[in-house]
Every structure is written in C-alpha cells, then in structure tokens.
C-alpha cells in the first residue's frame, strides 16, 4: 500500500520573496531527507505569474538553491484544502486563510516564525539592500528546520 506525499503550502504576501525562498528550502529538505513531499507556495496579494524577486534569487543562489523558475500565484481555497500543513509568514496571512476557509483546523495552520520565537518573518521587499533578504533566508531556514522536526514528531 502506498501513501501519498505530505503536502505543504507556504504563504506570504506577494509570493515573490519569502515564500519562494521557503518553497525552495522545503523542496531541498525533502530531497536530502528522502521525504515524500509536495510543496506549493502562494500569496495573499493575489499576484499571478511574477518571478521571484532578484534579491531572493540571489540569496538562495548563495546557499545552492535555484528559485529562478518560480512564478507567483494567489491563495485559493483549493490550495488550502489541498495542503496537509500551511506555513504563514505573518498573522495577516493566517487571517486570510481563516477568512477563506473558516473550518481549517488548528493543527493545519502554523506561523513559521513561531518555531524560532518570532511573530513575523519580516518582508524584505522594501529594502534597497540584500541584507534583509539574507536575514529572512536565515530565519526561514532555521524555522523550517524546527517545523520539519515538529512535523516528523507528530507522525502526520
């Protein structure tokens, strides 16, 4: 009997900075840990078809991740239903999910920064500099590591 892969949805505002970086990291984690997992990402601003921000691409390249093929998509009820777990970067993203699908369970929706003691993983998009993108990348990486340990420990 085969089981289907785990399904992870990662959300941010535009789906052009934080969630594409997290998406790339989550897929790399799945490959390196030999975990059957499908990863998707989306944004609450409903931007469709935009590439990842060039600075997000650059800081991912610095750690061996290629997110150049990424194209943004907006959050849909279908994506929420599809996912086993949903990671959000800010409380506003969680509120958007709950508004779209009020019946969502507490065990499905997680504030990613909460895994490392942060309320938000700040959006670096307004920065002129690469530093905030590196900070976001580091916070996302550490939080994902702790999230995957948590998810593995729950067995679901």
C-alpha positions in Angstrom: 0.0 0.0 0.0 1.5 3.4 -1.0 0.7 6.6 0.8 0.6 9.9 -0.8 3.3 12.5 -0.2 2.9 15.1 2.5 1.5 18.4 1.2 3.0 21.7 2.3 1.6 25.1 1.4 3.8 28.2 2.2 2.3 31.7 2.2 3.5 35.2 2.2 2.1 38.5 0.8 3.2 38.6 -2.8 4.7 35.1 -3.3 7.8 36.8 -4.7 10.3 36.9 -1.7 9.7 34.9 1.5 7.5 32.0 0.3 9.6 31.3 -2.9 12.7 31.1 -0.7 10.9 28.8 1.8 9.5 26.7 -1.1 13.0 26.1 -2.4 14.3 25.2 1.0 11.4 22.9 1.7 11.9 21.0 -1.6 15.7 20.8 -0.8 14.8 19.4 2.6 12.5 16.8 1.1 15.3 15.7 -1.4 18.0 15.5 1.3 15.9 13.7 3.8 14.3 11.4 1.3 10.8 12.6 2.4 7.9 12.2 0.0 6.6 15.8 0.0 4.8 18.1 -2.4 5.4 21.8 -1.8 3.4 24.8 -3.2 3.5 28.5 -2.3 1.1 31.3 -2.8 0.5 34.9 -1.8 -2.4 36.8 -0.2 -2.0 39.8 -2.6 -3.1 37.5 -5.5 -0.1 38.4 -7.8 -0.1 36.0 -10.7 2.9 34.9 -12.8 5.6 37.2 -11.4 9.1 35.8 -10.9 10.8 35.7 -7.5 12.5 39.0 -6.6 16.0 39.1 -8.0 17.4 39.6 -4.5 15.6 36.5 -3.2 17.0 34.6 -6.2 20.5 35.9 -5.3 20.4 34.9 -1.6 19.1 31.5 -2.5 21.9 31.0 -5.0 24.4 31.8 -2.2 23.2 28.6 -0.4 22.9 26.5 -3.6 19.2 26.9 -4.3 17.8 27.8 -7.7 14.4 29.5 -7.5 14.6 31.2 -10.9 11.7 29.1 -12.3 9.3 30.3 -9.6 6.2 32.2 -10.7 3.8 33.7 -8.2 0.2 32.6 -7.6 -2.6 33.8 -5.4 -4.0 32.0 -2.4 -7.1 29.9 -3.2 -9.5 27.7 -1.2 -8.3 24.8 -3.4 -4.7 25.2 -2.2 -5.9 25.4 1.4 -7.9 22.2 1.0 -5.0 20.5 -0.8 -2.5 21.2 2.0 -1.8 19.0 5.0 0.1 21.8 6.6 0.2 25.6 5.9 3.0 27.8 6.9 2.5 31.6 7.0 5.0 34.4 7.5 2.6 36.8 9.3 -0.6 36.7 11.3 -2.3 38.6 8.5 -1.6 35.6 6.2 -3.2 33.3 8.8 -6.2 35.6 9.0 -6.6 35.5 5.2 -6.6 31.6 5.3 -9.1 31.6 8.1 -11.3 34.1 6.3 -11.2 31.9 3.1 -11.7 28.6 5.0 -13.1 29.2 8.5 -13.3 25.5 9.2 -9.5 25.0 9.0 -8.1 23.0 11.9 -5.6 24.3 14.4 -3.1 21.6 13.6 -3.0 22.6 9.9 -2.1 26.3 10.0 1.3 27.4 11.5 3.0 30.7 12.0 6.5 29.8 10.6 8.4 32.4 12.8 6.8 30.9 15.9 9.1 27.9 15.6 12.0 30.3 16.4 10.2 32.7 18.7 9.3 35.3 16.2 5.8 36.7 15.5 6.7 37.6 11.9 9.3 36.8 9.4 9.7 40.3 8.1 9.1 41.1 4.4 12.4 42.3 2.9 10.8 43.6 -0.3 11.0 47.3 0.5 14.7 47.2 1.3 17.3 48.5 -1.2 19.9 46.2 0.3 20.5 42.5 0.2 21.0 42.2 4.0 17.3 41.9 4.9 16.9 39.1 2.3 19.8 37.2 3.9 18.1 37.8 7.3 14.8 36.4 6.0 16.6 33.5 4.4 18.3 32.6 7.7 15.1 32.9 9.7 13.2 30.8 7.3 15.9 28.2 7.2 16.0 27.8 11.0 12.3 27.9 11.4 11.8 25.3 8.6 14.3 23.0 10.3 12.3 23.2 13.6 9.0 22.9 11.8 10.1 19.7 10.0 11.3 18.2 13.3 7.9 19.0 14.8 6.0 17.6 11.8 8.1 14.4 11.9 7.4 14.0 15.6 3.6 14.3 15.1 3.6 11.5 12.6 1.0 13.2 10.4 
